[in-house]
Amino acid sequence: MVDAPETAEGWFSLHDFRTIDWDAWRDAPERERERALEEAEAFLADREALADATEGDSAAFSMLGHEADLLFVHFRPELDDLDAIERSFESTAFAEYTERSYSYVSVTEVSGYVSDEYFEDPERVDAGVRRYIEGKLTPDVPDDTYVCFYPMSKRRGPEHNWYDLDYEERAELMSGHGDVGRDYAGKIRQVIASSVGLDDWEWGVTLFGSDPVDLKDIVYEMRFDEATSKYGEFGSFYVGRRFPPSDLPAVMAGDRVPTSEHGDGDRGRGENGRHSEGGHHEHEEGHHGDDHGDTEEEGDIRDELEDLDVYAGQPHGEDVYAVVVYSEADVDGLTDEVEDLAESFDHYDTHVRTSVYEGDAEHAVVSLWDTQSAADTAAGFLTDLPEVTRKAGERDDGWGTMGMFYTVKPEYREEFVDTFGEVGDLLADMEGHLETDLLANVDDENDMFIASQWESKEDAMDFFRSEAFSDTVSWGRDVLADRPRHVFLA
């Protein structure tokens, strides 16, 4: 008997496909249609806001083609959670106008093909790899996205039988299969869920992307890798467009969704489209917590910095979304890895740039994107880089800031480095200061990155309000080619 790879399971998944009885809908009195829409909107909004659970995610999609009109996708920690969701929807007036055309039950899964070491001793696995795996097990749904879902199995035929291959051969084939997926980092988010013993196929694959052509392209390219061409078998493909619950009336009226009125927000969503107080997600980077006073204070300090001609942005930056990981790998080897990854990222319009900044003890990899969903997807690949120790914003000790876009005029570079040393001596004597590091872009020595760590936010704010910082900013106007940006991190 050949060896079976170990697996780890995460959240359970329900894909609930519905067709609309359009004749019954058109014949229903207006007051009944209004009641049905109100109940369905409330049901979907509560599911997305996780009124029924502490973890998970839900989303609604308008589907194309004859196979379904609507798709409701739910991820939850327990199978019983999905059972309750199914039955609670059937209790709505809207359900009377729908019929289930298809459904799929599965559980998110990663296997030993990803990392044998994860199953042998998870604590020894690189932190970045561990976060990548855990992210695969607890997925969320991007807000502004198209969906493609299909079930699949591995072939068990007389000529090609996946389950007769030895483990090493299967692992090699899956590695090549994964290389294709990595080429779509920043464009496609993929959720693989096992349905062995749960549904008719072996896996359910859900692809999310902001461009439907990308959904077609990744499936097309994967058809040519051997793991798929010889051993893949597929069911029907379903494609649709996400819409917020408040747009359900527009869907039923035949209007384009998401509507301009509701396309950028939804109940239970935060400013970047992530779940806020009613949900389960916080910013991956940025201020953590729900204290409104903290938000006001951050706004105050940003206003003060703006008066000093220092752009402070938002937690992710107003015009770009930053993902920063730190690595203790050899800088040359790390740079080679990042250049390969950045080359793949460059295929996507949402990618701004990805660079390595060299430090003393560890180096920073900074990846900038135009959209939150693209940055979130890229984070999974960045944390898979060698010897990643952490992602910015994940330290437990204190509060941090990142000074980005310090572009120094070449003739002032030496002076800038010397002055940073003097400021570092000053910081060392400041109450609450833990450490500050200056890192330089390996491809452009005049592009600087400053990372500081403080015991508390108040300590950092005291420094930003200090005369020493004001003097430094005034001096910087002469030596910097552009305004720096300070990104605040919990």
C-alpha positions as CSV (number, residue, x, y, z in Angstrom):
1,M,0.0,0.0,0.0
2,V,1.4,3.4,-1.0
3,D,1.8,6.1,1.7
4,A,-1.1,8.6,2.0
5,P,-0.1,12.2,2.8
6,E,-1.1,13.6,6.2
7,T,-3.8,16.3,6.1
8,A,-4.9,19.1,8.4
9,E,-8.5,20.4,8.3
10,G,-9.9,23.8,9.0
11,W,-13.3,25.4,8.4
12,F,-16.2,23.5,6.9
13,S,-17.7,24.9,3.6
14,L,-21.1,25.0,2.1
15,H,-21.8,26.2,-1.5
16,D,-25.5,26.6,-1.8
17,F,-26.7,27.1,-5.4
18,R,-30.2,28.4,-5.9
19,T,-32.5,29.0,-9.0
20,I,-35.3,31.5,-8.8
21,D,-38.9,30.6,-9.7
22,W,-39.3,33.7,-11.8
23,D,-42.9,33.1,-12.7
24,A,-43.9,32.8,-9.0
25,W,-41.8,35.9,-8.2
26,R,-43.4,38.0,-10.9
27,D,-46.9,36.9,-9.9
28,A,-46.4,37.6,-6.1
29,P,-48.0,40.7,-4.7
30,E,-45.5,43.6,-4.2
31,R,-45.8,43.6,-0.4
32,E,-44.9,39.8,-0.4
33,R,-41.9,40.5,-2.6
34,E,-40.8,43.3,-0.3
35,R,-41.1,41.1,2.7
36,A,-39.2,38.4,1.1
37,L,-36.3,40.7,0.1
38,E,-36.2,42.3,3.6
39,E,-35.9,38.8,5.2
40,A,-33.3,37.6,2.7
41,E,-31.2,40.8,3.1
42,A,-31.3,40.5,6.9
43,F,-30.4,36.8,6.7
44,L,-27.4,37.4,4.3
45,A,-26.2,40.5,6.2
46,D,-26.3,38.6,9.5
47,R,-24.3,35.7,8.0
48,E,-21.7,38.1,6.6
49,A,-21.5,39.9,10.0
50,L,-21.2,36.5,11.7
51,A,-24.2,37.0,13.9
52,D,-24.3,33.2,14.2
53,A,-20.6,32.5,15.0
54,T,-17.4,33.9,16.2
55,E,-15.4,32.8,13.2
56,G,-15.9,32.2,9.5
57,D,-17.1,34.1,6.5
58,S,-20.1,34.2,4.1
59,A,-20.8,35.8,0.7
60,A,-23.6,36.0,-1.9
61,F,-23.0,35.8,-5.7
62,S,-25.1,36.4,-8.7
63,M,-24.5,33.5,-11.0
64,L,-24.4,33.3,-14.8
65,G,-25.8,30.6,-17.0
66,H,-28.7,28.2,-16.6
67,E,-27.3,26.2,-13.7
68,A,-28.0,28.7,-10.9
69,D,-29.2,32.2,-10.3
70,L,-27.6,32.7,-6.8
71,L,-24.8,31.2,-4.8
72,F,-24.4,31.5,-1.1
73,V,-20.9,30.5,0.2
74,H,-20.4,29.9,3.9
75,F,-17.2,29.0,5.8
76,R,-17.7,28.0,9.5
77,P,-15.6,26.2,12.1
78,E,-18.2,23.4,12.7
79,L,-20.4,21.4,10.3
80,D,-23.3,22.0,12.7
81,D,-22.9,25.7,12.0
82,L,-23.6,25.1,8.3
83,D,-26.6,22.9,9.1
84,A,-28.1,25.7,11.1
85,I,-27.5,28.2,8.3
86,E,-29.2,25.9,5.8
87,R,-32.3,25.5,7.9
88,S,-32.5,29.2,8.9
89,F,-32.5,30.3,5.2
90,E,-35.4,27.9,4.5
91,S,-37.4,29.7,7.2
92,T,-37.2,33.0,5.2
93,A,-40.0,34.1,2.9
94,F,-37.5,34.5,0.1
95,A,-36.7,30.8,0.2
96,E,-40.2,30.0,-1.1
97,Y,-39.2,31.6,-4.4
98,T,-36.0,29.5,-4.8
99,E,-35.1,25.9,-5.5
100,R,-31.7,24.4,-4.7
101,S,-30.2,23.4,-8.0
102,Y,-26.9,22.1,-6.5
103,S,-24.9,22.2,-3.3
104,Y,-21.5,21.2,-2.2
105,V,-20.2,20.3,1.3
106,S,-16.5,20.2,2.1
107,V,-13.8,21.1,4.6
108,T,-10.7,23.2,3.9
109,E,-7.6,21.1,3.8
110,V,-3.8,21.3,3.5
111,S,-1.7,18.1,3.0
112,G,1.9,17.0,3.5
113,Y,2.6,18.0,-0.1
114,V,2.7,21.5,1.2
115,S,5.1,20.8,4.1
116,D,5.9,17.4,5.7
117,E,7.6,19.2,8.6
118,Y,4.3,20.9,9.5
119,F,2.8,17.6,10.4
120,E,5.9,16.2,12.1
121,D,6.6,19.2,14.4
122,P,4.5,22.4,13.7
123,E,6.5,24.5,16.2
124,R,9.7,23.9,14.2
125,V,8.1,25.1,10.9
126,D,9.1,28.5,9.6
127,A,6.6,31.0,11.0
128,G,5.8,32.2,7.5
129,V,5.0,28.8,6.3
130,R,2.8,28.1,9.3
131,R,0.9,31.3,8.8
132,Y,0.4,30.5,5.1
133,I,-1.0,27.0,6.0
134,E,-3.3,28.4,8.6
135,G,-4.6,31.0,6.2
136,K,-5.5,28.2,3.8
137,L,-7.5,26.5,6.6
138,T,-9.4,29.6,7.6
139,P,-10.2,31.5,4.4
140,D,-12.2,34.7,3.8
141,V,-13.9,36.0,0.7
142,P,-12.6,39.1,-1.0
143,D,-15.2,41.8,-1.3
144,D,-15.0,43.0,-4.9
145,T,-14.6,39.6,-6.7
146,Y,-15.8,37.1,-9.2
147,V,-16.0,33.4,-8.2
148,C,-15.4,30.2,-10.1
149,F,-16.3,26.9,-8.3
150,Y,-15.8,23.4,-9.6
151,P,-15.6,19.9,-8.0
152,M,-12.8,17.6,-9.0
153,S,-11.2,14.2,-8.2
154,K,-8.0,12.4,-9.0
155,R,-8.2,9.8,-11.7
156,R,-8.4,6.1,-10.8
157,G,-8.2,4.4,-14.2
158,P,-6.4,1.4,-15.6
159,E,-3.8,3.5,-17.3
160,H,-3.5,6.5,-15.0
161,N,-4.2,5.9,-11.3
162,W,-3.1,8.7,-8.9
163,Y,-3.5,6.5,-5.9
164,D,-1.0,3.9,-7.3
165,L,1.8,6.5,-7.5
166,D,4.4,6.6,-4.7
167,Y,4.4,9.6,-2.4
168,E,7.5,11.2,-3.8
169,E,6.1,11.2,-7.4
170,R,2.8,12.6,-6.2
171,A,4.6,15.3,-4.2
172,E,6.7,16.3,-7.3
173,L,3.7,16.5,-9.5
174,M,1.8,18.7,-6.9
175,S,4.9,20.9,-6.6
176,G,4.7,21.6,-10.3
177,H,1.0,22.2,-10.1
178,G,1.6,24.7,-7.3
179,D,4.1,26.6,-9.4
180,V,1.3,27.5,-11.8
181,G,-0.8,28.8,-8.9
182,R,2.1,31.0,-7.6
183,D,2.3,32.7,-11.0
184,Y,-1.2,34.1,-10.2
185,A,-0.3,35.6,-6.8
186,G,-2.1,38.9,-6.3
187,K,-4.8,38.0,-8.9
188,I,-6.4,34.7,-7.7
189,R,-7.2,33.5,-4.3
190,Q,-7.8,29.8,-4.2
191,V,-9.6,27.7,-1.5
192,I,-9.1,24.0,-1.7
193,A,-11.6,22.0,0.4
194,S,-11.7,18.2,0.7
195,S,-15.0,16.5,0.2
196,V,-13.9,12.8,0.5
197,G,-16.8,11.2,2.5
198,L,-18.7,14.5,2.5
199,D,-19.9,14.9,-1.2
200,D,-19.7,13.2,-4.6
201,W,-16.3,14.4,-5.6
202,E,-13.0,14.5,-3.7
203,W,-12.4,18.2,-3.6
204,G,-14.2,21.4,-4.1
205,V,-12.1,24.2,-5.6
206,T,-13.2,27.9,-5.2
207,L,-11.3,30.6,-7.1
208,F,-11.8,34.3,-6.3
209,G,-10.5,37.1,-8.6
210,S,-11.2,40.7,-9.6
211,D,-10.9,39.8,-13.3
212,P,-12.9,36.9,-14.7
213,V,-10.3,36.4,-17.4
214,D,-7.8,35.4,-14.7
215,L,-10.2,32.7,-13.6
216,K,-10.1,31.3,-17.1
217,D,-6.4,31.7,-17.5
218,I,-5.4,29.8,-14.3
219,V,-7.6,26.9,-15.1
220,Y,-6.4,26.8,-18.7
221,E,-2.7,26.8,-17.7
222,M,-3.2,24.2,-15.1
223,R,-4.7,21.8,-17.7
224,F,-1.2,21.5,-19.1
225,D,0.6,20.4,-16.0
226,E,0.9,16.6,-15.6
227,A,-0.9,16.4,-12.3
228,T,-4.0,17.7,-14.1
229,S,-3.5,16.4,-17.7
230,K,-3.1,12.8,-16.6
231,Y,-4.8,12.6,-13.2
232,G,-7.4,15.3,-13.0
233,E,-11.2,14.8,-13.5
234,F,-13.6,17.7,-13.2
235,G,-17.3,18.3,-12.7
236,S,-19.3,21.3,-13.8
237,F,-17.9,24.9,-13.6
238,Y,-19.9,27.7,-12.0
239,V,-19.1,31.4,-12.3
240,G,-20.6,34.5,-10.7
241,R,-20.2,38.0,-9.3
242,R,-20.2,38.9,-5.6
243,F,-22.8,41.4,-4.4
244,P,-23.5,42.9,-1.0
245,P,-26.8,41.8,0.7
246,S,-28.2,45.3,0.3
247,D,-28.0,44.8,-3.5
248,L,-30.4,41.8,-3.5
249,P,-33.3,43.9,-4.8
250,A,-31.1,45.0,-7.7
251,V,-30.2,41.4,-8.5
252,M,-33.9,40.5,-8.5
253,A,-34.7,43.5,-10.7
254,G,-32.1,42.6,-13.3
255,D,-29.8,45.5,-12.5
256,R,-26.0,45.4,-12.7
257,V,-24.3,44.6,-9.4
258,P,-22.7,45.7,-7.2
259,T,-24.5,49.0,-7.6
260,S,-22.6,52.2,-7.3
261,E,-24.5,53.1,-4.2
262,H,-23.6,49.9,-2.3
263,G,-20.6,48.5,-4.1
264,D,-18.0,49.9,-1.7
265,G,-19.6,49.0,1.6
266,D,-21.8,46.7,3.4
267,R,-23.2,46.0,6.8
268,G,-20.6,44.6,9.2
269,R,-17.7,45.7,7.0
270,G,-14.8,48.0,7.9
271,E,-13.3,50.7,5.8
272,N,-11.1,48.3,3.8
273,G,-13.9,45.8,3.2
274,R,-12.8,43.6,6.1
275,H,-15.2,42.5,8.8
276,S,-15.2,45.1,11.6
277,E,-17.0,45.0,14.9
278,G,-19.7,42.7,13.7
279,G,-17.3,40.4,12.1
280,H,-14.1,38.5,12.8
281,H,-11.3,40.1,10.8
282,E,-9.2,43.1,11.8
283,H,-6.6,44.7,9.6
284,E,-3.7,42.4,9.1
285,E,-1.5,45.4,9.6
286,G,-2.5,48.6,11.4
287,H,-4.2,49.5,14.5
288,H,-5.9,46.6,16.3
289,G,-8.9,47.1,18.5
290,D,-12.2,48.9,18.5
291,D,-11.5,52.0,20.7
292,H,-12.9,54.9,18.7
293,G,-10.8,57.3,20.8
294,D,-7.6,55.5,19.5
295,T,-8.7,56.2,16.0
296,E,-9.3,59.9,16.7
297,E,-5.8,60.1,18.3
298,E,-4.2,58.5,15.3
299,G,-6.0,61.1,13.2
300,D,-4.7,63.9,15.4
301,I,-1.1,62.8,15.1
302,R,-1.5,62.4,11.3
303,D,-2.8,65.9,11.1
304,E,0.2,67.1,13.2
305,L,2.6,65.3,10.9
306,E,0.8,66.7,7.8
307,D,1.5,70.2,9.3
308,L,5.2,69.2,9.3
309,D,4.9,68.1,5.6
310,V,5.2,64.5,6.6
311,Y,2.6,62.2,5.0
312,A,1.2,59.8,7.5
313,G,-1.4,58.0,5.5
314,Q,-3.7,55.4,6.9
315,P,-2.7,52.1,8.6
316,H,-2.2,50.6,5.2
317,G,-1.5,53.9,3.4
318,E,-4.2,55.8,1.6
319,D,-3.0,55.1,-1.9
320,V,-1.2,51.7,-1.5
321,Y,-1.5,48.6,0.7
322,A,1.7,47.5,2.2
323,V,2.7,44.0,3.3
324,V,6.0,43.7,5.1
325,V,7.7,40.6,6.3
326,Y,11.1,40.2,8.0
327,S,13.6,37.4,7.2
328,E,16.9,36.3,8.7
329,A,18.0,34.6,5.5
330,D,21.2,35.5,3.6
331,V,20.4,38.8,1.9
332,D,21.7,37.7,-1.5
333,G,19.7,34.4,-1.5
334,L,16.6,36.3,-0.2
335,T,16.9,38.9,-3.0
336,D,17.0,36.2,-5.6
337,E,13.9,34.6,-4.2
338,V,12.1,38.0,-4.0
339,E,13.1,39.0,-7.6
340,D,11.5,35.8,-8.9
341,L,8.4,36.4,-6.9
342,A,8.2,40.1,-7.9
343,E,8.5,39.0,-11.6
344,S,5.4,37.0,-11.1
345,F,3.7,39.8,-9.3
346,D,4.5,42.2,-12.2
347,H,2.0,40.3,-14.4
348,Y,-0.7,42.0,-12.4
349,D,-1.8,45.6,-12.7
350,T,-2.5,45.8,-8.9
351,H,1.2,45.3,-8.1
352,V,3.2,48.5,-7.4
353,R,6.6,47.0,-6.4
354,T,8.2,44.5,-4.1
355,S,11.7,45.2,-2.7
356,V,14.2,43.8,-0.2
357,Y,15.6,46.3,2.4
358,E,18.9,45.1,4.0
359,G,19.3,45.5,7.7
360,D,21.9,44.2,10.3
361,A,20.2,41.3,12.1
362,E,17.2,40.8,9.7
363,H,16.0,42.2,6.4
364,A,12.6,43.5,5.4
365,V,10.6,42.5,2.3
366,V,8.2,45.3,1.4
367,S,5.4,44.6,-1.1
368,L,3.1,47.4,-2.2
369,W,-0.3,46.9,-3.9
370,D,-3.2,49.0,-5.2
371,T,-5.9,46.8,-3.6
372,Q,-6.4,45.2,-0.2
373,S,-7.4,41.8,-1.6
374,A,-4.2,41.7,-3.8
375,A,-2.0,42.5,-0.8
376,D,-3.8,39.9,1.3
377,T,-3.1,37.3,-1.4
378,A,0.5,38.3,-1.8
379,A,1.0,38.0,1.9
380,G,0.6,34.2,1.7
381,F,3.5,34.0,-0.8
382,L,5.7,36.5,1.0
383,T,5.5,34.5,4.3
384,D,6.6,31.5,2.4
385,L,10.0,33.1,1.7
386,P,13.0,31.6,3.5
387,E,13.6,32.2,7.2
388,V,10.7,34.6,7.6
389,T,10.4,35.4,11.3
390,R,7.3,37.6,11.4
391,K,5.1,39.9,9.5
392,A,5.0,43.6,10.4
393,G,2.3,44.3,13.0
394,E,2.5,40.8,14.6
395,R,4.9,41.5,17.5
396,D,3.5,41.1,20.9
397,D,5.9,43.6,22.6
398,G,4.6,47.1,22.2
399,W,3.7,49.3,19.3
400,G,5.5,50.0,16.0
401,T,5.8,52.4,13.2
402,M,7.3,52.1,9.7
403,G,8.9,55.1,8.0
404,M,8.6,54.3,4.3
405,F,9.6,56.1,1.1
406,Y,12.7,57.8,2.5
407,T,14.2,58.6,-0.9
408,V,17.5,60.4,-0.2
409,K,19.1,62.7,-2.7
410,P,22.4,60.9,-3.7
411,E,24.6,63.7,-2.6
412,Y,23.1,63.6,0.9
413,R,23.1,59.8,1.5
414,E,26.2,59.7,3.8
415,E,24.9,62.7,5.8
416,F,21.5,61.0,6.1
417,V,23.1,57.8,7.5
418,D,25.2,59.8,9.9
419,T,22.2,61.8,11.1
420,F,20.2,58.7,11.6
421,G,23.0,57.5,13.9
422,E,22.7,60.6,15.9
423,V,18.9,60.3,16.1
424,G,19.3,56.7,17.1
425,D,21.4,57.8,20.1
426,L,18.7,60.3,21.0
427,L,16.0,57.7,20.8
428,A,18.0,55.3,23.0
429,D,17.5,57.7,25.8
430,M,13.8,58.3,25.2
431,E,11.3,56.6,27.6
432,G,9.5,53.7,26.0
433,H,11.8,53.3,23.0
434,L,12.8,49.7,22.3
435,E,14.7,49.8,19.0
436,T,14.9,51.6,15.6
437,D,16.6,50.2,12.5
438,L,17.6,51.8,9.2
439,L,17.4,49.5,6.2
440,A,18.4,50.2,2.6
441,N,16.9,48.9,-0.6
442,V,19.3,46.4,-2.1
443,D,18.5,47.7,-5.6
444,D,18.6,51.4,-4.7
445,E,20.8,52.5,-1.8
446,N,19.1,55.9,-1.7
447,D,15.7,54.3,-0.9
448,M,15.5,53.9,2.9
449,F,13.1,52.2,5.3
450,I,13.0,53.0,9.0
451,A,11.3,50.6,11.5
452,S,10.8,51.6,15.1
453,Q,9.4,49.7,18.1
454,W,8.0,51.3,21.3
455,E,6.6,50.0,24.5
456,S,3.3,51.8,23.8
457,K,1.6,54.0,21.3
458,E,1.8,56.9,23.7
459,D,5.6,56.7,23.8
460,A,5.8,56.8,20.0
461,M,3.3,59.7,19.8
462,D,5.4,61.7,22.3
463,F,8.4,61.3,20.0
464,F,6.4,62.4,16.9
465,R,5.3,65.5,18.8
466,S,8.8,66.3,20.1
467,E,11.0,69.2,19.0
468,A,13.8,66.7,18.0
469,F,11.4,65.1,15.5
470,S,10.3,68.5,14.2
471,D,14.0,69.5,13.7
472,T,14.7,66.2,11.9
473,V,11.8,66.7,9.6
474,S,12.9,70.3,8.8
475,W,16.4,69.1,8.0
476,G,14.9,66.3,5.9
477,R,13.3,68.7,3.5
478,D,16.7,69.5,2.1
479,V,18.0,65.9,1.8
480,L,15.0,63.9,0.8
481,A,13.7,63.7,-2.8
482,D,10.1,63.0,-1.7
483,R,7.9,63.1,1.4
484,P,8.3,60.1,3.7
485,R,5.2,58.2,4.9
486,H,4.8,56.9,8.5
487,V,2.7,53.8,8.7
488,F,1.4,52.9,12.2
489,L,1.4,49.3,13.4
490,A,0.0,47.7,16.5
